[in-house]
Amino acid sequence: MSLRPSGPFWQTGAMADVAQELCLYWNDRGPMWVEHRERLDTMLASLGEAAIARLHPSTGEHVLDIGCGTGTTTLELARLVGHGGHATGVDVSAPMLDEARRRAEEASLANTSFVVADAGAHQFEPRHFDAAFSRMGIMFFAEPVAGFNNLRRALRPGGRLSFVCWRSPAENSWVTEPGQAVAEVLGPPDPTDPGAPGPFSLAAADRISSILTEAGLLDIDITPHDLPVKIGGGTTDELIRYYMDLLPGAVVPDNADVHVIDRVKAALGAMVDRRRTPDGITLGAAAWLVSARA
Ligand SMILES: C[S@@+](CC[C@H](N)C(=O)[O-])C[C@H]1O[C@@H](n2cnc3c(N)ncnc32)[C@H](O)[C@@H]1O
């Protein structure tokens, strides 16, 4: 019998209304993403930098940050476009946007705004943005073609899109290594539709290409980006908590058996101690850098 309790929607495939499930999930999990923000920013920094470099934001431009989370890349985009420009962050998670707004205020970046909305369905002002960007926030649309079409309509004709998304889990040991530790206790995860909304829904380059083409985007470029990511240091307990809270496939609901939770923690702790170096933990990562034009 599998010990694996029901997990988030992309593990269970039990989606009555995908968009609503997504919204509930990200709002429920938002405080945890806020809590682990610094570790996540360390992990994702080089990926975001690579995608921003391909976007080439210029002074005075209006830029949209899709699935902006706690706002790290939105603030960076706001700095790059300067006072005459504007960076708008959109995200379904209200707790994450509260943190993004707080940080923008703290940094005195008045040229930012944040919208709580599903970026795949929100009615943006048509042809408003010069460029749109995402660091790992664009793989969760309930209807990907409609979602990307919505983004295309928000871009001015010729406007640029640049985003970074994960390749397959098998190419990302940052997820498979802790995932294997969890599977030692819970058993293997149930098979899921690889194209269902979730962190790996855009893992296949031909799928990205066909979605973007169908959505009317042009000049599509999909380039592999392979660079290990830093998970960082900290105590074993801190790292276990991070994995229990955020790792796709390791999220154990509160109602899980306490002995099962203890065994999952022990397995993750063993993995953490095995991979720890004096510089913390670094694991393999593989992503796509994608660019296109409206
Ligand atoms: C992996 S996190 C990345 C957050 C942020 N881009 C970063 O790099 O720190 C994915 C983000 O996408 C957001 N998200 C998921 N589906 C979304 C949608 N349909 N519209 C807007 N945001 C969405 C989540 O709330 C979450 O903040």
The ligand as a Gaussian input file, in Angstrom:
#p B3LYP/6-31G(d) Opt

LIG

0 1
 C        8.133000      28.951000      -8.873000
 S        7.346000      30.398000      -8.349000
 C        8.396000      31.638000      -9.059000
 C        8.214000      32.976000      -8.418000
 C        9.125000      34.100000      -8.953000
 N        9.011000      34.277000     -10.384000
 C       10.560000      33.884000      -8.580000
 O       11.391000      33.638000      -9.455000
 O       10.870000      33.976000      -7.363000
 C        5.928000      30.429000      -9.417000
 C        5.054000      31.650000      -9.242000
 O        4.059000      31.658000     -10.261000
 C        2.848000      32.113000      -9.683000
 N        1.751000      31.678000     -10.561000
 C        1.336000      30.416000     -10.797000
 N        0.346000      30.408000     -11.696000
 C        0.125000      31.696000     -12.050000
 C       -0.792000      32.343000     -12.944000
 N       -1.655000      31.637000     -13.669000
 N       -0.758000      33.689000     -13.037000
 C        0.120000      34.412000     -12.302000
 N        0.994000      33.849000     -11.439000
 C        1.011000      32.525000     -11.319000
 C        2.861000      31.508000      -8.292000
 O        1.986000      32.126000      -7.403000
 C        4.328000      31.683000      -7.916000
 O        4.549000      32.923000      -7.318000

